Amino acid sequence: MSKGQVRTVQLQVPDDLSRAYAVIKELRPHMSEAEFSSLVKLAVAADGYRLVGRESGGDLLAVMGYRILHDLVHGSHMYIDDLVTIQAARSEGHGAELLRYAEAEARRLGLSNMRLCTGVENEAGKRFYEREGWEARAVAYKKKVTTH
Protein backbone atom coordinates (compact mmCIF):
# COMPACT_ATOMS: atom_id res chain seq x y z
CA MET A 1 0.00 0.00 0.00
CA SER A 2 2.82 2.42 0.79
CA LYS A 3 3.18 4.90 -2.04
CA GLY A 4 6.07 7.31 -2.03
CA GLN A 5 8.17 8.26 0.97
CA VAL A 6 7.11 6.80 4.31
CA ARG A 7 8.12 8.63 7.45
CA THR A 8 7.61 8.33 11.18
CA VAL A 9 5.74 11.31 12.61
CA GLN A 10 4.73 12.45 16.07
CA LEU A 11 0.98 12.88 16.22
CA GLN A 12 -0.48 15.86 18.03
CA VAL A 13 -3.30 15.73 20.56
CA PRO A 14 -5.99 16.80 19.85
CA ASP A 15 -5.24 17.77 16.22
CA ASP A 16 -4.39 14.29 14.89
CA LEU A 17 -6.85 12.21 16.93
CA SER A 18 -9.31 11.60 14.07
CA ARG A 19 -6.47 10.43 11.82
CA ALA A 20 -5.10 8.18 14.55
CA TYR A 21 -8.55 6.76 15.32
CA ALA A 22 -8.96 5.65 11.68
CA VAL A 23 -5.99 3.29 12.31
CA ILE A 24 -6.58 2.41 15.98
CA LYS A 25 -10.14 1.25 15.26
CA GLU A 26 -8.62 -1.76 13.44
CA LEU A 27 -7.12 -2.82 16.79
CA ARG A 28 -10.00 -1.63 18.97
CA PRO A 29 -13.19 -1.90 16.87
CA HIS A 30 -15.40 -1.75 19.97
CA MET A 31 -14.24 1.81 20.74
CA SER A 32 -16.03 4.87 19.38
CA GLU A 33 -14.04 7.85 18.17
CA ALA A 34 -15.43 9.96 21.04
CA GLU A 35 -14.32 7.37 23.61
CA PHE A 36 -10.89 7.09 21.96
CA SER A 37 -10.45 10.86 21.99
CA SER A 38 -11.53 11.15 25.62
CA LEU A 39 -9.27 8.31 26.81
CA VAL A 40 -6.25 9.62 24.90
CA LYS A 41 -6.68 13.07 26.44
CA LEU A 42 -6.93 11.52 29.92
CA ALA A 43 -3.84 9.35 29.28
CA VAL A 44 -1.88 12.35 28.02
CA ALA A 45 -2.75 14.30 31.17
CA ALA A 46 -2.12 11.37 33.55
CA ASP A 47 0.96 9.68 32.06
CA GLY A 48 2.21 11.74 29.12
CA TYR A 49 0.79 9.20 26.61
CA ARG A 50 2.19 9.88 23.14
CA LEU A 51 1.16 8.82 19.68
CA VAL A 52 3.46 8.31 16.69
CA GLY A 53 2.61 7.06 13.26
CA ARG A 54 3.96 5.89 9.93
CA GLU A 55 2.72 8.20 7.22
CA SER A 56 2.83 8.22 3.42
CA GLY A 57 1.33 10.96 1.31
CA GLY A 58 -0.59 12.31 4.31
CA ASP A 59 -2.17 8.91 5.04
CA LEU A 60 -1.44 7.13 8.31
CA LEU A 61 -0.46 3.50 7.78
CA ALA A 62 0.40 2.55 11.37
CA VAL A 63 0.07 4.04 14.85
CA MET A 64 1.79 3.38 18.15
CA GLY A 65 0.79 4.79 21.53
CA TYR A 66 3.18 4.69 24.46
CA ARG A 67 3.90 6.26 27.84
CA ILE A 68 6.57 6.28 30.49
CA LEU A 69 5.57 4.43 33.65
CA HIS A 70 7.22 4.01 37.03
CA ASP A 71 6.57 0.99 39.22
CA LEU A 72 8.35 -1.25 41.69
CA VAL A 73 8.59 -4.24 39.36
CA HIS A 74 9.95 -2.53 36.23
CA GLY A 75 11.30 0.78 37.54
CA SER A 76 11.01 3.64 35.06
CA HIS A 77 10.17 2.13 31.69
CA MET A 78 8.36 2.64 28.41
CA TYR A 79 5.02 0.90 28.08
CA ILE A 80 3.60 0.46 24.58
CA ASP A 81 -0.19 0.48 24.84
CA ASP A 82 -1.10 0.31 21.18
CA LEU A 83 0.61 -0.81 17.99
CA VAL A 84 -1.39 -1.37 14.83
CA THR A 85 -0.93 -1.20 11.07
CA ILE A 86 -3.88 -0.85 8.72
CA GLN A 87 -4.78 -4.09 6.99
CA ALA A 88 -3.75 -2.81 3.55
CA ALA A 89 -0.21 -1.95 4.75
CA ARG A 90 0.61 -4.98 6.92
CA SER A 91 3.86 -6.89 6.41
CA GLU A 92 5.57 -3.77 5.03
CA GLY A 93 7.72 -3.20 8.12
CA HIS A 94 5.74 -0.34 9.70
CA GLY A 95 5.26 -2.07 13.07
CA ALA A 96 8.94 -3.00 13.23
CA GLU A 97 9.90 0.57 12.37
CA LEU A 98 7.67 1.93 15.15
CA LEU A 99 9.26 -0.50 17.63
CA ARG A 100 12.71 0.75 16.55
CA TYR A 101 11.47 4.32 17.10
CA ALA A 102 10.28 3.32 20.59
CA GLU A 103 13.62 1.74 21.43
CA ALA A 104 15.51 4.83 20.29
CA GLU A 105 13.16 7.03 22.32
CA ALA A 106 13.61 4.84 25.42
CA ARG A 107 17.38 5.06 24.98
CA ARG A 108 17.18 8.85 24.55
CA LEU A 109 15.17 9.10 27.78
CA GLY A 110 17.67 6.93 29.66
CA LEU A 111 15.24 4.04 30.11
CA SER A 112 16.64 0.51 30.16
CA ASN A 113 13.31 -1.34 29.99
CA MET A 114 10.36 -1.48 27.67
CA ARG A 115 7.23 -3.60 27.87
CA LEU A 116 3.96 -4.28 26.13
CA CYS A 117 1.11 -6.75 26.36
CA THR A 118 -0.77 -8.64 23.69
CA GLY A 119 -3.73 -10.97 23.88
CA VAL A 120 -3.00 -14.62 24.62
CA GLU A 121 -4.90 -15.53 21.45
CA ASN A 122 -2.83 -13.17 19.26
CA GLU A 123 -0.45 -15.77 17.82
CA ALA A 124 0.61 -13.62 14.87
CA GLY A 125 1.36 -10.72 17.20
CA LYS A 126 3.39 -12.91 19.54
CA ARG A 127 5.45 -14.25 16.60
CA PHE A 128 6.00 -10.67 15.38
CA TYR A 129 7.23 -9.43 18.77
CA GLU A 130 9.54 -12.42 19.18
CA ARG A 131 11.00 -11.79 15.70
CA GLU A 132 11.65 -8.22 16.83
CA GLY A 133 13.64 -9.41 19.86
CA TRP A 134 10.95 -9.19 22.55
CA GLU A 135 10.64 -11.97 25.14
CA ALA A 136 7.46 -13.24 26.78
CA ARG A 137 8.16 -12.58 30.46
CA ALA A 138 4.81 -12.47 32.27
CA VAL A 139 1.18 -13.43 32.24
CA ALA A 140 -1.28 -10.59 32.79
CA TYR A 141 -4.60 -11.19 34.52
CA LYS A 142 -7.70 -9.10 34.10
CA LYS A 143 -11.03 -8.94 35.87
CA LYS A 144 -14.14 -6.92 35.11
CA VAL A 145 -15.64 -5.10 38.07
CA THR A 146 -19.37 -4.54 38.24
CA THR A 147 -20.31 -0.98 39.08
CA HIS A 148 -23.78 -1.55 40.57
Rosetta blueprint (number, residue, H / E / L):
1 M L
2 S L
3 K L
4 G L
5 Q L
6 V E
7 R E
8 T E
9 V E
10 Q E
11 L E
12 Q L
13 V L
14 P L
15 D L
16 D L
17 L H
18 S H
19 R H
20 A H
21 Y H
22 A H
23 V H
24 I H
25 K L
26 E L
27 L L
28 R L
29 P L
30 H L
31 M L
32 S L
33 E H
34 A H
35 E H
36 F H
37 S H
38 S H
39 L H
40 V H
41 K H
42 L H
43 A H
44 V H
45 A H
46 A H
47 D H
48 G L
49 Y L
50 R E
51 L E
52 V E
53 G E
54 R E
55 E E
56 S E
57 G L
58 G L
59 D E
60 L E
61 L E
62 A E
63 V E
64 M E
65 G E
66 Y E
67 R E
68 I E
69 L E
70 H E
71 D E
72 L L
73 V L
74 H L
75 G E
76 S E
77 H E
78 M E
79 Y E
80 I E
81 D E
82 D E
83 L E
84 V E
85 T E
86 I L
87 Q H
88 A H
89 A H
90 R L
91 S L
92 E L
93 G L
94 H H
95 G H
96 A H
97 E H
98 L H
99 L H
100 R H
101 Y H
102 A H
103 E H
104 A H
105 E H
106 A H
107 R H
108 R H
109 L L
110 G L
111 L L
112 S L
113 N L
114 M E
115 R E
116 L E
117 C L
118 T L
119 G L
120 V L
121 E L
122 N L
123 E H
124 A H
125 G H
126 K H
127 R H
128 F H
129 Y H
130 E H
131 R H
132 E L
133 G L
134 W L
135 E L
136 A L
137 R L
138 A L
139 V L
140 A L
141 Y L
142 K L
143 K L
144 K L
145 V L
146 T L
147 T L
148 H L
